[in-house]
Amino acid sequence: MSIKTQTLEYNKDKGRISLCTYSDDGFLESELDITDKVTTLVLDKLYDDYNLDDGDELLITKATNKKKKSNAVEVTTN
């Protein structure tokens, strides 16, 4: 019985999220582009969490706290 490994991989250069399947000897067997599906899920989650309606704006900014060496994300709705 062969064991297959599936991974989620993000290609920053192409802006693509893929579901990759590898054989037990490490060879790539398939690569499925799931960027659109992931984007839709993330947007649906944001709309639900922040009670947004169609046409609402969502601004996400990244602030770096140099003392703690951590990142914070601030979300503002209009």
HELIX and SHEET records of a PDB file:
HELIX    1   1 THR A   35  ASP A   49  1                                  15    
SHEET    1   A 3 THR A   5  ASN A  11  0                                        
SHEET    2   A 3 ARG A  16  TYR A  22 -1                                        
SHEET    3   A 3 LEU A  28  ASP A  33 -1                                        
SHEET    1   B 2 LEU A  58  ASN A  65  0                                        
SHEET    2   B 2 SER A  70  THR A  77 -1                                        
END                                                                             
